């Protein structure tokens, strides 16, 4: 499976840094992936999820293997960093 496109919408929120859409093999798209800042500025990818009746969350889509998770994270974080370095992010107080 090949990641053929990554689209990132940057946010100015201190915790929610971006929304991400990823296209696979030019045939399947996943919306609603989030780049989230956690302790000490470390970033994580949060997969699209829904709240269950008991208040917990269940991922709707997610990588199955550690290797593919790393591939996805590397690709998304590379694009996120590229956008920041290109000056396409202007911090604001609005979310």
Backbone as CSV, one residue per row, in Angstrom:
resi,resn,N_x,N_y,N_z,CA_x,CA_y,CA_z,C_x,C_y,C_z
1,UNK,0.849,-1.169,0.000,0.000,0.000,0.000,0.895,1.232,0.000
2,UNK,0.597,2.133,-0.899,1.397,3.336,-1.057,0.593,4.563,-0.649
3,UNK,1.219,5.439,0.102,0.605,6.725,0.448,0.830,7.633,-0.753
4,UNK,-0.254,8.013,-1.421,-0.114,8.805,-2.637,-0.368,10.290,-2.439
5,UNK,-0.996,10.664,-1.316,-1.215,12.090,-1.060,-1.436,12.308,0.435
6,UNK,-0.890,13.406,0.937,-1.115,13.829,2.318,-1.536,15.290,2.265
7,UNK,-2.714,15.577,2.798,-3.197,16.958,2.858,-3.321,17.342,4.327
8,UNK,-2.698,18.455,4.692,-2.686,18.894,6.089,-3.314,20.272,6.201
9,UNK,-4.226,20.405,7.161,-4.816,21.690,7.499,-4.287,22.071,8.874
10,UNK,-3.417,23.060,8.903,-2.795,23.482,10.158,-3.787,24.222,11.040
11,UNK,-3.615,24.065,12.349,-4.449,24.722,13.354,-3.557,25.528,14.291
12,UNK,-4.126,26.522,14.942,-3.340,27.330,15.874,-3.535,26.907,17.327
13,UNK,-4.319,25.892,17.564,-4.563,25.394,18.909,-3.270,24.826,19.503
14,UNK,-2.980,25.084,20.780,-1.728,24.585,21.360,-1.633,23.061,21.404
15,UNK,-2.764,22.377,21.450,-2.747,20.911,21.508,-3.054,20.275,20.148
16,UNK,-4.140,20.674,19.513,-4.498,20.152,18.193,-3.762,20.966,17.144
17,UNK,-2.731,20.393,16.567,-1.869,21.137,15.644,-2.331,21.086,14.194
18,UNK,-3.023,19.982,13.801,-3.435,19.869,12.401,-4.446,18.747,12.230
19,UNK,-5.259,18.901,11.173,-6.090,17.809,10.672,-5.414,17.276,9.426
20,UNK,-5.493,15.969,9.228,-4.784,15.333,8.120,-5.738,14.429,7.339
21,UNK,-5.592,14.467,6.014,-6.272,13.534,5.121,-5.191,12.804,4.344
22,UNK,-5.291,11.485,4.284,-4.288,10.675,3.595,-4.980,9.831,2.535
23,UNK,-4.417,9.845,1.326,-4.911,9.018,0.225,-3.942,7.857,0.010
24,UNK,-4.495,6.671,-0.178,-3.705,5.458,-0.393,-3.967,4.922,-1.795
25,UNK,-2.894,4.635,-2.517,-2.974,4.035,-3.854,-3.917,4.779,-4.798
26,UNK,-4.047,6.090,-4.593,-4.948,6.914,-5.404,-6.350,6.323,-5.481
27,UNK,-6.737,5.546,-4.432,-8.019,4.859,-4.494,-8.804,4.864,-3.191
28,UNK,-8.151,5.174,-2.068,-8.822,5.111,-0.770,-8.330,6.260,0.078
29,UNK,-9.264,6.985,0.714,-8.883,8.154,1.503,-9.368,8.007,2.946
30,UNK,-8.555,8.515,3.877,-8.914,8.546,5.289,-8.854,10.006,5.742
31,UNK,-9.980,10.512,6.219,-10.084,11.870,6.754,-10.063,11.792,8.274
32,UNK,-9.782,12.890,8.918,-9.956,12.986,10.359,-8.788,12.518,11.199
33,UNK,-7.630,12.329,10.595,-6.430,12.044,11.375,-5.990,13.368,11.994
34,UNK,-5.500,13.330,13.231,-5.098,14.563,13.911,-3.639,14.502,14.321
35,UNK,-2.967,15.639,14.210,-1.634,15.806,14.796,-1.860,16.500,16.125
36,UNK,-1.452,15.840,17.205,-1.691,16.352,18.547,-0.363,16.498,19.288
37,UNK,-0.194,17.637,19.956,0.989,17.860,20.787,0.703,17.294,22.175
38,UNK,1.633,16.478,22.653,1.521,15.920,24.000,2.673,16.460,24.827
39,UNK,2.997,15.824,25.913,4.010,16.352,26.827,5.309,16.727,26.120
40,UNK,5.901,17.813,26.600,7.188,18.307,26.112,7.216,18.542,24.607
41,UNK,6.067,18.888,24.019,6.021,19.219,22.605,6.102,18.045,21.645
42,UNK,6.117,16.826,22.159,6.147,15.644,21.290,4.825,15.553,20.547
43,UNK,4.890,15.161,19.275,3.690,15.040,18.450,3.287,13.584,18.296
44,UNK,1.979,13.355,18.254,1.462,12.022,17.959,0.406,12.151,16.878
45,UNK,0.137,11.041,16.189,-0.988,10.970,15.266,-2.132,10.282,15.981
46,UNK,-3.296,10.901,15.941,-4.505,10.286,16.490,-5.384,9.891,15.309
47,UNK,-5.722,8.625,15.263,-6.529,8.118,14.162,-7.982,8.578,14.320
48,UNK,-8.734,8.603,13.222,-10.149,8.974,13.316,-10.855,8.006,14.263
49,UNK,-11.718,8.551,15.110,-12.380,7.692,16.094,-13.787,8.181,16.368
50,UNK,-14.517,7.363,17.106,-15.860,7.747,17.543,-15.984,7.414,19.020
51,UNK,-16.826,8.155,19.699,-17.058,7.915,21.123,-18.073,6.788,21.262
52,UNK,-17.741,5.823,22.096,-18.637,4.699,22.369,-19.612,5.082,23.481
53,UNK,-20.614,4.288,23.701,-21.625,4.552,24.709,-21.067,4.686,26.117
54,UNK,-19.946,4.016,26.398,-19.360,4.069,27.738,-18.373,5.226,27.902
55,UNK,-18.256,6.090,26.871,-17.376,7.251,26.956,-15.977,7.030,26.400
56,UNK,-15.601,5.783,26.147,-14.282,5.502,25.565,-14.338,5.781,24.061
57,UNK,-13.173,5.783,23.434,-13.097,6.024,21.999,-12.653,4.765,21.278
58,UNK,-13.159,4.581,20.059,-12.781,3.453,19.218,-12.290,4.002,17.886
59,UNK,-11.068,3.594,17.494,-10.543,4.014,16.191,-11.425,3.460,15.075
60,UNK,-11.673,4.301,14.068,-12.422,3.864,12.891,-11.502,3.281,11.831
61,UNK,-10.288,3.773,11.794,-9.273,3.281,10.858,-7.932,3.443,11.546
62,UNK,-7.041,2.473,11.347,-5.724,2.559,11.979,-4.768,1.576,11.325
63,UNK,-3.460,1.871,11.400,-2.471,0.931,10.884,-2.497,-0.355,11.716
64,UNK,-2.260,-1.468,11.056,-2.255,-2.754,11.758,-0.849,-3.130,12.205
65,UNK,0.146,-2.811,11.401,1.513,-3.202,11.742,2.325,-2.005,12.229
66,UNK,3.277,-2.254,13.112,4.164,-1.163,13.553,4.938,-0.535,12.397
67,UNK,5.334,-1.346,11.419,6.074,-0.811,10.268,5.232,0.189,9.484
68,UNK,3.952,-0.146,9.240,3.134,0.788,8.474,2.782,2.018,9.303
69,UNK,2.598,1.862,10.609,2.363,3.038,11.465,3.549,3.996,11.356
70,UNK,4.766,3.462,11.400,5.960,4.303,11.279,6.005,4.982,9.920
71,UNK,5.680,4.247,8.860,5.647,4.822,7.514,4.657,5.980,7.448
72,UNK,3.461,5.776,7.998,2.430,6.816,7.994,2.876,8.024,8.820
73,UNK,3.370,7.773,10.032,3.832,8.876,10.879,4.956,9.660,10.216
74,UNK,5.927,8.967,9.650,7.047,9.644,9.001,6.558,10.542,7.873
75,UNK,5.663,10.030,7.052,5.170,10.796,5.901,4.383,12.027,6.355
76,UNK,3.488,11.841,7.331,2.676,12.954,7.812,3.545,13.992,8.521
77,UNK,4.437,13.553,9.408,5.267,14.503,10.142,6.255,15.219,9.213
78,UNK,6.729,14.555,8.171,7.580,15.230,7.188,6.815,16.354,6.490
79,UNK,5.581,16.073,6.083,4.771,17.088,5.409,4.404,18.216,6.385
80,UNK,4.082,17.881,7.609,3.771,18.876,8.636,4.968,19.813,8.838
81,UNK,6.146,19.249,8.986,7.368,20.041,9.171,7.651,20.908,7.956
82,UNK,7.446,20.352,6.762,7.667,21.109,5.529,6.761,22.341,5.485
83,UNK,5.484,22.158,5.851,4.561,23.296,5.845,4.980,24.364,6.846
84,UNK,5.390,23.943,8.033,5.836,24.911,9.037,7.058,25.678,8.559
85,UNK,8.013,24.975,7.990,9.240,25.628,7.508,8.987,26.537,6.320
86,UNK,7.975,26.214,5.537,7.649,27.028,4.363,6.911,28.303,4.748
87,UNK,6.634,28.462,6.035,5.963,29.672,6.484,4.484,29.689,6.212
88,UNK,3.879,28.527,6.011,2.451,28.483,5.726,1.621,28.424,6.998
89,UNK,2.256,28.624,8.129,1.545,28.606,9.406,1.737,29.939,10.093
90,UNK,0.656,30.592,10.398,0.695,31.864,11.100,-0.078,31.689,12.397
91,UNK,0.624,31.616,13.530,-0.075,31.436,14.805,-1.101,32.529,15.041
92,UNK,-2.235,32.139,15.568,-3.271,33.105,15.942,-3.961,32.596,17.193
93,UNK,-4.786,33.422,17.772,-5.532,33.033,18.972,-6.784,32.259,18.625
94,UNK,-7.188,32.259,17.376,-8.414,31.561,16.969,-8.103,30.093,16.721
95,UNK,-9.080,29.235,16.981,-8.924,27.801,16.728,-9.632,27.424,15.467
